[in-house]
Amino acid sequence: MPILLLPPEVADKIAAGEVIERPVSVAKELLENAIDAGADDIQVAIAQGGRRLVQVVDNGCGIPADEVPLAFSRHATSKLTSAEELFRVRTLGFRGEALASIGAVSHLTLATRAAEEEVGVAIRMEGGVLGRPEPLARPPGTTVQVENLFFNTPARLKFLRADTTESGHIARLTSSYALAYPEVRFALQNNGRDVLRTGGTGSLFDALVAILGLDVAEQMVEVDATPTDADAIRVWGYISTPAVHRSNRSDILFFVNRRWVQDNSLTYAVSEAYQTLLPVRRYPAVVLNIEMPPEDVDVNIHPTKREVRFRQARAVFSAVQRAVRNALLAQRPFPVEPEDAEAWSRRETLRNLGQQALEIYRTADLPPTTLGPRPPEEEAPAERLPMLRAIGQIAQTYILAEGPGGLYIIDQHAAHERIRYEELHAERQQAASASQEMLEPLVLAFTPAQAALLEEHLDGLEAFGFGLEPFGGSSLLVRRVPASLLHGDVAAALGELVEAMQDGEESTSWEEQALITLSCHTAVRAGQTLSLDEMRDLIRQLERATVPHTCPHGRPIMIHLSQDELERQFLRT
């Protein structure tokens, strides 16, 4: 076939297809234009999921009357003047394609008035055909009304989802930009019904209350990591405590220089920061702003500007992970003692006093540990539990302990899991994982795919204390196991490890999963009777843990009933 130049109307529809995928794409372009225009009041109205109507009204600077027709030309913009500026973009929009692309596949009406002009102007574009501008009396600002989206591209119309799905995308978009710009008042109406309204107070917390509700907002943790001279990256916003989690990642929001972006590496950084603090396949609520020099981020890599590329991706990843993790560790779900070397030393001295003195301080001296080695003295964590006194055991699963301010109910398996996890992690850091030869080597059968995967990771498993050898077919011979697993279920532990290796969608690496699996299989079990000395020993070790509130799987380790709560229950207040 000969090479032909496409007619303008076909080229316009192709270009529009790249920018305008669905109604939310229209809302995004118009919202970004309104924000770039300096508006502090933006009202969005949609009907029938946006296919019938998407309207955005703002009180921004408006468009001068003589420039209105030019605004509908492709690549006409007031936000760039040279190629160099493309590499340090400071506005949300910059390509000059929005109005031309939207008008090519809809009936678009624009009414605007620049602040310095007395009369506004209205103009209409239908299917890419631009009408004549008409004078109009109106306040300063701009109103864009988009009707009958994709009326001339029925194939695209067929791909749209149900109205509730499409309107849900627009609601999420509006909510996201309300969080990115809390100083702007946002309102959203769907089929005439108010869906969202923010106050524009400038407080991100107030915006969180309007969008997520007061109950959730009060359980969010503030993040504000001051940039260093080395990276010049500031990370600030709010993240949920481990008690608040979702079944998907939809509430993990990132704004790079206040642009809403979707970035898998940033999501992974947050997941790593929450490692062992959330239940499996549960995700936090996160609203993070990442501020950095515009020249260090490229926003011109996707037609819809949803993705960005960082000049120093590793530095951004580290900054996000560090900021989130530090904010989480700064939380104190239970009463804790301040980090003070003298106080820590005093506390250890008390433990070495006689039984009578220790009873005064509501603790007890400990026999040689029965639940594993204690961490060295110099590894006193930054955040510790108070000294607790073991009282007894419930259902051979929960330990009752008394401490400052009330009663603590401790899940013995979850607590020992956390202890073992931190011990194994320390051993791995020091390349000192202890292993033990089995008296009788164990032969385990796997599927061919699992056997091949295990053989591929023999060296990595060796570092954890496993000694495996191929034994014909898809069987492996287990000669050595981690010393702590010698009397555990070796087959179950290896089965979980190979499942972690096979799962490519989990954010947890198989090495991290190995630590979690081993800590689970070497911890005391629910239903196991513990002596009072063993309970005391477990509590003492838990007090030394870096993260004493959740097990490696993210489940809570203990419940705290304050003295005030107990007195209320017994009607003593």
TAVEN-V487403 format. One record per residue. PHI is phi in degrees with one decimal (* if undefined). PSI is psi in radians with two decimals (none if undefined). OMEGA is omega in radians with two decimals (999 if undefined). Layout:
phi = (PHI:PHI)
psi = (PSI:PSI)
omega = (OMEGA:OMEGA)
This chain:
phi = (*:-70.9:-79.1:-122.8:-81.5:-65.9:-60.4:-55.4:-66.9:-71.6:-60.6:-65.1:-68.8:-64.5:-63.6:-64.5:-63.6:-73.7:-93.3:-107.0:-90.6:-160.5:-55.0:-63.7:-64.5:-62.2:-59.6:-63.6:-61.9:-71.7:-62.2:-64.1:-62.6:-64.9:-66.0:-62.7:-78.6:83.0:-68.9:-116.8:-145.1:-127.5:-118.0:-116.6:-133.8:-133.0:-141.4:52.8:69.1:97.9:-74.0:-83.8:-157.3:-132.7:-126.6:-126.9:-117.1:-134.8:-112.0:-76.4:-73.1:74.1:-116.4:-56.8:-57.1:-75.7:-102.8:-60.3:-60.4:-64.5:-62.4:-91.0:-79.1:-67.6:66.3:-99.3:-148.3:-101.4:-105.3:-137.0:-127.9:-149.9:-64.6:-63.6:-66.6:-64.1:-99.9:-148.6:-67.6:-114.6:-111.6:-75.3:-99.9:-163.1:-87.9:72.4:-112.9:-59.8:-64.2:-63.6:-69.3:-66.9:-64.4:-72.2:-127.4:-160.4:-103.1:-113.7:-122.5:-119.8:-125.9:-149.9:-149.8:-72.5:-60.2:-85.5:-106.9:-88.1:-125.4:-90.9:-146.6:-126.1:-148.8:-130.8:-126.9:-125.2:58.9:91.2:-97.7:-92.1:-86.8:-93.2:-69.9:-126.3:-64.6:-154.1:-86.3:-165.5:-74.5:-59.1:124.4:-140.0:-123.7:-118.3:-117.8:-112.6:-119.8:52.2:-61.5:64.0:-61.7:-105.4:-133.0:-59.4:-63.0:-67.1:-61.8:-67.0:-83.2:-69.4:-86.3:-60.7:-55.6:-64.4:-67.5:-64.7:-68.4:-63.7:-62.8:-69.3:-62.9:-66.7:-60.7:-63.0:-61.8:-63.7:-72.4:-66.8:-77.4:-72.4:-127.7:-66.2:-81.2:-103.4:-80.9:-114.9:-139.2:-132.5:-118.3:-121.2:53.9:83.1:-107.4:-65.6:-110.7:-148.7:-154.9:-113.3:-86.2:64.9:-78.5:92.4:-95.6:-63.4:-62.8:-61.7:-65.7:-62.1:-61.5:-66.5:-98.8:-99.0:96.5:-64.5:-60.0:-73.3:-59.4:-69.1:-101.4:-93.0:-107.9:-75.2:-119.6:-153.6:-97.2:-69.2:-69.2:-95.8:-62.8:-71.2:-112.8:55.5:-115.3:-108.5:-118.0:-147.3:148.3:-138.5:-132.8:-80.7:-70.1:-58.1:-72.8:-109.7:-149.1:-121.2:-84.9:-144.7:-93.5:-65.8:-98.7:-99.4:-118.1:-123.8:-126.2:-99.1:50.3:72.4:-98.5:-71.8:-129.1:-116.9:-142.8:-64.3:-68.1:-68.6:-61.2:-65.1:-61.1:-66.5:-59.9:-64.3:-65.7:-87.4:-52.0:72.1:-100.7:-118.8:-60.3:-60.6:60.4:-121.2:-133.3:-82.0:-98.1:-138.0:-131.1:-122.8:-100.9:-116.2:-103.3:-156.3:-57.0:-57.4:-71.9:-93.6:-138.1:-103.3:-98.3:-101.8:-121.9:-143.9:-55.2:-95.7:60.7:-82.7:-119.9:-133.8:-126.2:-94.8:-67.7:-122.9:-61.1:-63.9:-66.4:-66.4:-55.8:-64.4:-63.3:-66.9:-60.8:-66.2:-64.5:-67.9:-64.0:-63.5:-65.6:-67.6:-69.4:-76.5:-75.6:-131.2:-64.2:-127.3:-57.0:-131.2:-91.3:-65.9:-74.2:-149.3:-61.9:-68.1:-65.2:-62.9:-64.7:-64.2:-64.2:-68.6:-64.8:-58.7:-65.3:-92.8:-74.9:-70.0:-60.1:-65.3:-65.0:-67.6:-65.3:-60.5:-91.3:54.9:-149.1:-148.2:-70.1:-115.4:-75.1:-52.8:-57.6:-111.2:-117.6:117.7:-67.5:-84.9:-64.3:-63.5:-57.4:-70.8:-98.1:-55.9:-70.9:-72.2:-139.5:-127.1:-75.8:-72.5:-67.7:-116.2:-114.4:-66.1:-108.9:177.1:-131.8:-115.5:53.7:52.5:-135.7:-118.2:-100.9:-92.9:-141.1:-103.1:-152.0:-56.1:86.3:143.9:-111.0:-119.7:-111.1:-111.0:-76.5:-64.2:-69.7:-63.2:-63.9:-71.0:-58.6:-62.2:-61.4:-65.6:-59.9:-69.9:-65.8:-64.6:-63.4:-64.5:-62.2:-66.9:-62.4:-95.4:52.0:-128.1:-67.2:-80.5:-125.6:-138.8:-67.6:-82.4:-61.7:-126.1:-53.3:-106.9:-101.1:-120.5:-100.9:-128.0:-71.7:-55.4:-65.8:-66.9:-61.3:-63.4:-67.6:-65.0:-64.0:-67.7:-110.0:-59.0:-64.6:-64.9:-68.2:-60.2:-65.9:-90.5:103.9:-88.3:-119.4:-116.6:-137.8:-60.1:-132.5:87.5:61.8:-109.1:-99.0:-129.1:-101.3:-98.8:-99.8:-132.1:-136.1:-54.8:-54.8:-71.4:-99.4:-55.8:-104.0:-98.5:-89.8:-64.2:-62.1:-65.7:-63.3:-66.7:-61.9:-68.5:-65.2:-69.9:-65.5:-64.9:-66.3:-77.1:-82.8:-86.3:-94.1:-72.1:-73.3:-80.2:-69.4:-68.0:-64.6:-66.1:-63.9:-62.0:-61.4:-64.8:-63.2:-65.3:-65.0:-69.4:-78.9:-111.7:-92.3:-61.9:-99.8:-66.3:92.0:-97.2:-73.9:-115.8:-75.4:-62.5:-64.7:-66.8:-63.0:-60.7:-64.0:-63.2:-64.1:-59.5:-68.4:-64.4:-61.5:-87.2:-67.0:-69.6:-124.7:-84.8:-104.3:-136.5:-80.8:-60.1:-86.1:94.5:-78.7:-66.4:-89.1:-146.7:-117.8:-109.6:-106.3:-70.2:-63.7:-62.3:-66.4:-61.9:-67.2:-65.7:-63.4:-95.3:55.7:-99.1:-119.2)
psi = (2.47:2.66:2.18:2.60:2.20:2.48:2.61:-0.68:-0.57:-0.78:-0.67:-0.69:-0.63:-0.79:-0.70:-0.62:-0.51:-0.62:-0.72:1.71:-0.62:3.09:-0.61:-0.49:-0.69:-0.87:-0.68:-0.85:-0.73:-0.67:-0.78:-0.67:-0.71:-0.73:-0.76:-0.46:0.01:0.32:2.51:0.16:1.99:2.19:2.24:2.36:2.37:2.75:2.45:0.86:0.20:-0.25:-0.54:-0.68:2.35:2.05:2.32:2.17:2.25:2.87:0.64:-2.80:-0.29:3.08:2.25:2.50:-0.68:-0.16:-0.10:-0.86:-0.64:-0.52:-0.36:-0.03:2.50:2.39:0.49:2.06:2.68:0.12:-0.18:2.52:-0.20:2.83:-0.55:-0.62:-0.35:-0.37:0.16:0.96:2.28:-0.04:2.89:-0.77:2.72:-0.21:-0.39:0.60:-0.20:-1.05:-0.71:-0.74:-0.76:-0.79:-0.39:-0.37:0.45:-3.13:1.89:2.30:2.24:2.26:2.25:2.76:2.18:2.57:-0.57:-0.02:2.68:-0.46:2.46:-2.98:2.59:2.53:2.65:2.45:2.28:2.00:0.58:-0.08:2.08:2.30:-2.94:2.45:2.50:2.45:2.63:2.36:2.17:2.83:2.87:2.57:-2.94:2.45:2.18:2.15:2.06:2.05:2.69:0.95:2.39:0.45:-0.50:0.16:1.27:-0.48:-0.74:-0.63:-0.63:-0.41:-0.14:2.59:-3.00:2.71:-0.69:-0.64:-0.83:-0.72:-0.53:-0.68:-0.71:-0.67:-0.70:-0.71:-0.86:-0.73:-0.70:-0.79:-0.43:-0.55:-0.58:-0.54:1.25:-0.25:-0.08:2.36:2.15:2.48:2.46:2.25:2.36:1.99:0.71:-0.02:2.33:2.23:-0.65:2.48:2.14:2.77:-0.28:0.63:-0.26:-0.12:2.16:-0.62:-0.73:-0.68:-0.67:-0.72:-0.75:-0.55:-0.76:-0.28:2.70:-0.70:-0.76:-0.75:-0.64:-0.28:0.25:2.57:2.30:2.41:2.28:1.60:1.96:2.31:2.63:2.86:-0.45:-0.70:-0.39:0.60:2.14:2.29:2.14:2.78:-2.52:2.54:2.69:2.64:2.83:-0.31:-0.33:2.05:2.81:2.89:-0.16:-3.14:0.24:-0.38:0.31:1.86:2.36:2.41:2.03:1.99:0.70:0.24:2.21:2.11:2.78:2.08:2.04:-0.60:-0.63:-0.69:-0.70:-0.67:-0.72:-0.75:-0.70:-0.68:-0.59:0.11:2.24:0.04:-0.28:2.65:2.77:2.38:0.56:2.61:2.61:2.98:2.20:2.31:1.78:2.31:2.29:1.95:2.27:2.84:2.34:-0.53:-0.18:0.08:2.32:2.01:-0.01:0.93:-0.04:2.40:-0.60:0.06:0.48:-0.33:2.67:2.87:2.27:2.47:-0.67:1.33:-0.67:-0.68:-0.69:-0.78:-0.86:-0.70:-0.75:-0.84:-0.78:-0.74:-0.76:-0.79:-0.75:-0.67:-0.66:-0.77:-0.37:-0.21:2.64:1.43:-0.41:2.78:2.31:2.81:2.57:2.66:1.85:2.07:-0.66:-0.71:-0.69:-0.75:-0.69:-0.68:-0.71:-0.59:-0.71:-0.66:-0.43:-0.01:3.11:2.93:-0.65:-0.78:-0.67:-0.58:-0.60:-0.69:0.24:0.87:-3.07:2.59:2.72:2.47:3.05:2.40:2.46:-0.05:0.30:2.88:2.58:2.62:2.67:2.75:-0.66:-0.09:0.48:2.17:2.85:-0.35:2.12:2.77:2.79:2.97:2.25:2.63:2.06:2.34:-0.76:-2.90:2.46:2.27:0.48:0.49:-0.63:2.40:2.27:2.33:2.55:2.45:-3.10:2.15:0.17:-2.64:2.46:2.26:2.01:2.24:1.95:-0.65:-0.79:-0.69:-0.81:-0.51:-0.81:-0.75:-0.84:-0.66:-0.81:-0.58:-0.82:-0.66:-0.73:-0.72:-0.71:-0.68:-0.56:0.11:0.77:0.63:2.12:2.39:2.86:2.28:2.39:2.45:-0.71:1.97:2.54:2.28:2.15:2.40:2.37:2.99:2.77:-0.71:-0.71:-0.74:-0.75:-0.66:-0.74:-0.71:-0.58:-0.46:0.45:-0.75:-0.72:-0.69:-0.56:-0.65:-0.40:-0.07:0.07:2.43:1.79:2.57:2.48:2.47:0.59:2.38:-2.29:0.44:2.66:2.57:2.17:1.95:-0.60:2.60:2.81:2.43:-0.67:-0.26:0.04:-0.68:0.26:-2.98:1.61:-0.74:-0.76:-0.70:-0.80:-0.60:-0.73:-0.63:-0.74:-0.54:-0.67:-0.65:-0.61:-0.45:1.77:-0.12:-0.29:2.48:-0.33:2.25:2.80:-0.52:-0.73:-0.71:-0.57:-0.76:-0.75:-0.76:-0.81:-0.66:-0.61:-0.77:-0.18:0.12:2.79:2.64:2.76:2.42:0.02:2.20:2.28:2.48:2.91:-0.65:-0.68:-0.66:-0.79:-0.73:-0.75:-0.74:-0.74:-0.73:-0.65:-0.61:-0.47:-0.16:2.57:-0.70:1.46:0.18:-0.37:2.64:2.99:-0.35:-0.07:0.02:2.61:2.52:-0.59:2.82:2.34:2.11:1.93:2.82:-0.64:-0.71:-0.72:-0.73:-0.60:-0.72:-0.61:0.24:0.72:0.03:none)
omega = (3.12:3.09:-3.12:3.04:-3.10:3.05:-3.10:-3.10:3.10:3.13:3.14:-3.14:3.09:3.13:3.13:3.13:3.11:-3.05:-3.05:-3.12:-3.07:-3.09:-3.13:3.09:3.08:-3.12:-3.12:-3.12:-3.10:3.09:-3.13:3.08:-3.13:3.12:3.11:3.13:3.10:-3.12:3.00:3.05:-3.09:-3.13:-3.11:3.07:3.12:3.07:3.13:3.08:3.13:-3.14:3.10:-3.10:2.87:-3.11:3.10:-3.14:3.12:3.10:-3.12:-3.03:-3.13:-3.13:3.08:-3.02:-3.08:3.14:-3.06:3.12:-3.14:-3.12:-3.13:3.08:3.14:-3.14:3.01:-3.07:3.07:-2.95:3.08:3.06:-3.12:3.13:-3.12:-3.13:3.13:-3.10:3.00:-3.09:-3.13:3.12:3.12:3.08:3.11:-3.04:-3.13:-3.10:-2.94:-3.04:3.13:-3.12:-3.14:-3.12:3.13:-3.06:-3.11:2.94:-3.02:3.05:3.13:3.06:-3.05:3.03:3.06:-3.05:-3.08:-3.13:-3.10:-3.09:3.10:-3.12:3.09:-3.13:-3.08:3.05:3.14:3.10:3.12:3.13:-3.07:3.12:-3.11:3.08:3.13:3.11:-3.05:3.05:-3.12:3.09:3.10:-3.12:-3.06:3.00:3.07:-3.12:-3.11:-3.10:3.03:-3.13:3.12:3.14:-3.10:3.03:-3.04:3.12:3.11:-3.14:-3.11:-3.09:3.12:3.14:3.13:-3.12:-3.12:3.12:-3.12:3.12:3.08:3.08:-3.13:3.10:3.12:3.11:-3.11:3.11:-3.11:3.14:3.02:3.08:3.13:-3.10:-3.09:3.11:3.13:3.05:3.10:3.03:3.13:3.05:3.10:-3.10:3.08:-3.11:3.11:3.13:-3.05:3.05:3.10:-3.02:-3.11:-3.09:-3.06:3.14:3.09:3.12:3.11:3.09:3.08:3.12:-3.11:-3.02:-3.08:-3.10:-3.07:-3.08:3.14:-3.10:-3.14:3.10:3.07:-3.09:3.14:3.08:3.06:-3.11:-3.14:-3.12:3.04:3.13:-3.06:-3.05:3.12:-3.14:3.07:3.11:3.13:-3.13:-3.13:3.04:-3.13:2.99:3.12:3.13:-3.13:3.12:-3.04:3.13:3.11:-3.05:-3.01:-3.13:3.02:-3.03:3.10:3.07:3.10:-3.01:3.07:3.02:3.11:-3.11:3.05:-3.05:-3.09:-3.11:3.09:3.08:3.11:3.12:3.11:3.13:3.11:3.14:3.13:-3.06:3.13:-3.13:-3.13:3.03:-3.12:3.12:2.99:-2.98:-3.09:2.93:-3.01:3.01:-3.05:3.01:3.11:-3.13:-3.11:3.10:-3.10:-3.13:3.13:3.13:3.14:-3.12:-3.04:-3.12:-3.10:-3.11:-3.11:3.09:3.13:-3.08:3.10:3.07:-3.12:3.08:3.11:-3.05:-3.12:3.14:3.12:3.10:-3.10:-3.13:3.13:-3.12:-3.11:-3.12:-3.13:-3.11:3.14:3.11:3.13:-3.11:3.12:3.14:-3.11:-3.12:3.13:3.08:-3.14:3.10:3.11:3.10:-3.09:-3.05:-3.12:3.12:3.12:3.13:3.14:3.14:3.13:3.12:3.12:-3.11:-3.09:3.08:3.14:-3.07:-3.10:3.13:-3.12:3.09:3.11:-3.13:3.07:3.02:-3.10:3.06:-3.00:3.00:3.06:-3.00:3.09:-3.07:3.10:-3.09:3.08:3.05:3.11:-3.07:-3.05:-3.12:3.08:-3.04:3.13:-3.09:-3.03:2.98:3.03:3.07:-3.11:3.11:-3.14:3.14:-3.10:-3.04:3.10:3.05:3.14:-3.07:-3.04:3.11:3.04:3.12:3.08:3.12:3.13:3.03:3.05:-3.01:3.11:3.07:-2.97:3.02:-3.00:3.14:-3.14:3.14:-3.12:3.03:3.13:3.14:-3.11:3.13:-3.11:3.07:3.14:3.12:3.12:3.11:-3.13:3.11:-3.13:-3.12:-3.07:-3.14:-3.12:3.10:-3.09:3.06:3.09:3.11:3.08:3.12:-3.06:3.10:-3.13:3.13:3.11:2.99:3.12:-3.14:3.13:3.13:3.13:-3.14:3.12:3.12:3.13:-3.08:-3.11:-3.13:3.12:3.11:3.09:-3.14:3.10:3.12:3.11:3.00:-3.07:3.08:3.02:-3.06:3.12:-3.14:3.12:3.12:3.07:3.12:3.14:-3.13:-3.13:3.08:3.03:-3.05:-3.12:-3.10:-3.01:-3.12:3.12:-3.12:-3.07:-3.10:-3.14:-3.14:3.12:3.09:3.11:3.13:-3.12:3.06:3.10:3.11:-3.10:-3.04:-3.11:-3.08:-3.14:3.11:-3.12:3.07:-3.12:3.09:3.10:3.11:3.09:3.10:-3.14:-3.13:-3.13:3.12:3.12:-3.05:3.13:3.13:3.05:-3.04:2.93:-3.09:-3.13:-3.14:3.10:3.02:3.13:3.10:3.11:3.08:3.12:-3.11:3.13:-3.14:3.13:3.13:3.12:3.11:-3.13:-3.06:3.13:3.13:-2.99:-3.00:-3.14:3.07:-3.12:3.09:3.11:3.12:3.11:3.14:-3.05:3.02:-3.13:3.03:-3.08:3.12:3.11:3.14:3.10:-3.14:3.07:-3.13:-3.13:3.06:3.13:3.12:999)
